[in-house]
Amino acid sequence: MLLDISCHGCRVTGFAGAANVGAPISVRPAGLPAMTAWVRWAVGSEVGLEFARPLPAMVVDQLAAAHAVSVEFDTLAP
């Protein structure tokens, strides 16, 4: 289950199996092709994933709306 999402990654819960930090995994949100992400942290059944390629903001907004989750905004320093 998707908990939150940004262009660069997401947090999910209910992750089946062992999540090894640093391991690549394949994720496929409904309606999208499979994409590669890396496990950046794992606590119990929650994991933080970093996408191999950033998602377009429009896709992030659609996924957040479809899953009723918060959108994390990336901030850039000048």
Buried (B, 14 or more C-beta within 10 A) or exposed (E): EBBBBBBBBBBBEEBEEEBEEEEEBEBEBEEEEEBEBBBBEBEEEBBBBBBEEBBEEEBBEBBBEEBEBEBBEEEEEE
